[in-house]
Amino acid sequence: MTRSRILSIIVKKKTGDAFDAILEIPPKMMPDAKINDDGWWFFTGPHGESKLKFNENKSLGILDHQFIDEESSWDVPM
């Protein structure tokens, strides 16, 4: 079964500030989100234990991330 979820937020900031704000989103969207030393955010999602990792490069405007939960995983270009 294919599933998708679209999350949208409005950030009224300059580009660099918006970049930083997005990196700070996990604990605001998932109250139990905790980050480890490797940069992975761990939290409880709709399908159980989940994790998220940003692969960012601010100077190039890259904010890709990986998501993994108990049922699936995907890479998100951004």
Helices and strands as residue ranges (DSSP letters): H 15-23, H 26-29, E 34-35, E 40-45, E 48-57, G 58-60, E 62-69, E 73-76
